[in-house]
Amino acid sequence: MKPQNAAVPENPAAGHIVAVGRITLRPDASRLRFFMLTLLSILQAKRAPGNIHVSTHAAGGAHFSMSAWRSDEAMRAFAQRGAHLRAMRAITALALEGEFRHWRSAKVPSWPEALARFHAEPPRQPDAHPAGNSALSPTGRVQEPAPLSG
């Protein structure tokens, strides 16, 4: 097994990429499927080159995930394969709505800090997900990806 984060050098001047996603599950969604996809995605992230942090949080009936990455490339490489990609393909069957935000930060935020930032920023237009398909809009429509900006 290769050491975590070995392939992606850190660039402290640019800061880390923090990614926070939120979904609200459909009432009829399989909770078991959701939690299995979440667990597999967490395990994938923990082993992914360039990953600094991954965690989940539930608040207000929504499920949040937060990850931090050494680079945009590392985040996108993770998001576009494996368990995470399978989870994104299943999101329309599981979620009523969802949103995704990412930003540069000198440190990994606490959950209160991350949630404050998440709720303070309007969704990007379109609100893109690096997996190549985005989090769901309130109508359940998948929107086109947008480039990452600081």
C-alpha positions in Angstrom: 0.0 0.0 0.0 1.4 3.4 -1.0 1.7 6.1 1.7 -1.1 8.5 2.0 -0.5 11.8 0.1 2.8 10.6 -1.3 2.1 11.5 -5.0 0.9 15.1 -4.5 3.3 17.7 -3.1 1.9 20.4 -0.9 1.8 24.0 -2.1 1.3 26.0 1.2 1.3 29.4 -0.6 -1.9 28.3 -2.6 -3.7 26.9 0.4 -5.6 23.7 0.5 -8.8 23.0 -1.4 -11.8 22.5 1.0 -14.8 20.8 -0.5 -18.2 20.6 1.3 -21.2 18.9 0.0 -24.8 18.7 1.3 -27.6 16.4 0.4 -31.1 15.9 1.7 -32.2 12.3 1.2 -35.5 11.4 -0.4 -38.0 9.9 2.1 -38.0 6.6 0.1 -34.2 6.5 -0.4 -32.4 3.4 0.9 -30.5 4.6 4.0 -28.4 1.4 3.9 -27.3 2.2 0.3 -26.5 5.8 1.2 -24.4 4.9 4.2 -22.5 2.2 2.3 -21.7 4.6 -0.5 -20.7 7.2 2.1 -18.4 4.7 3.9 -16.8 3.5 0.7 -16.2 7.1 -0.4 -14.6 8.0 2.9 -12.3 5.0 2.7 -11.4 5.9 -0.9 -10.6 9.5 0.1 -8.5 8.5 3.1 -6.3 6.5 0.7 -6.3 9.1 -2.1 -3.1 10.9 -2.9 -3.4 14.5 -1.9 -6.1 14.0 0.7 -5.6 15.9 4.0 -8.9 15.4 5.7 -12.3 13.8 5.2 -15.3 13.8 7.6 -19.1 13.8 7.6 -21.7 15.7 9.6 -25.5 15.6 9.9 -27.4 18.8 10.7 -30.9 20.1 10.1 -32.0 16.9 8.3 -29.2 17.1 5.8 -26.0 15.1 5.4 -22.7 17.0 4.9 -19.3 15.8 3.7 -16.1 17.8 4.0 -12.7 16.9 2.4 -9.5 18.9 2.1 -7.0 18.4 -0.6 -3.4 19.5 -1.4 -4.5 20.4 -5.0 -7.4 20.8 -7.4 -6.0 17.9 -9.4 -5.9 15.6 -6.4 -9.6 16.5 -5.6 -10.7 15.9 -9.2 -8.8 12.6 -9.5 -10.5 11.3 -6.4 -14.0 12.6 -7.4 -13.8 11.1 -10.9 -13.3 7.4 -10.0 -14.1 4.6 -7.7 -16.6 4.6 -4.9 -17.1 8.4 -5.1 -18.0 8.3 -8.7 -20.5 5.4 -8.0 -22.0 7.5 -5.2 -22.4 10.6 -7.6 -24.1 8.4 -10.2 -26.5 7.2 -7.5 -27.3 10.7 -6.1 -30.4 11.3 -8.2 -32.0 8.1 -6.8 -31.0 9.0 -3.2 -31.3 12.8 -2.8 -34.1 15.3 -3.0 -31.5 18.1 -3.4 -27.9 18.9 -2.8 -25.3 21.6 -3.1 -21.5 21.6 -3.3 -19.0 24.3 -2.5 -15.2 24.4 -2.6 -12.7 27.1 -1.7 -9.1 27.6 -0.8 -8.1 27.7 2.8 -4.8 27.9 4.8 -6.2 25.2 7.2 -8.9 22.6 7.4 -11.9 24.3 9.0 -13.9 23.0 11.9 -17.4 21.9 11.1 -18.9 25.1 12.5 -16.5 27.2 10.4 -17.2 25.0 7.3 -21.0 25.2 7.7 -20.8 29.0 8.2 -18.8 29.4 5.0 -21.0 26.9 3.1 -24.2 28.8 4.1 -22.8 32.3 3.6 -21.8 31.7 -0.1 -24.3 31.5 -2.8 -24.1 28.4 -5.0 -21.8 28.7 -8.0 -23.6 29.1 -11.3 -23.7 26.3 -12.1 -23.1 24.6 -8.8 -20.6 22.1 -10.1 -19.2 18.9 -8.6 -15.7 17.9 -9.7 -16.9 14.4 -10.6 -18.1 15.8 -13.8 -21.7 15.9 -12.7 -22.9 18.3 -10.0 -24.8 18.2 -6.9 -28.6 18.3 -7.5 -30.5 21.5 -7.9 -33.7 21.8 -5.8 -35.5 20.5 -8.9 -33.3 17.4 -9.0 -31.7 18.5 -12.3 -28.0 17.7 -12.7 -26.1 20.8 -13.8 -22.9 21.2 -15.9 -19.6 21.4 -14.2 -17.8 24.8 -13.7 -14.1 25.4 -13.3 -12.6 25.7 -9.9 -11.7 29.2 -8.8 -10.3 30.5 -5.6 
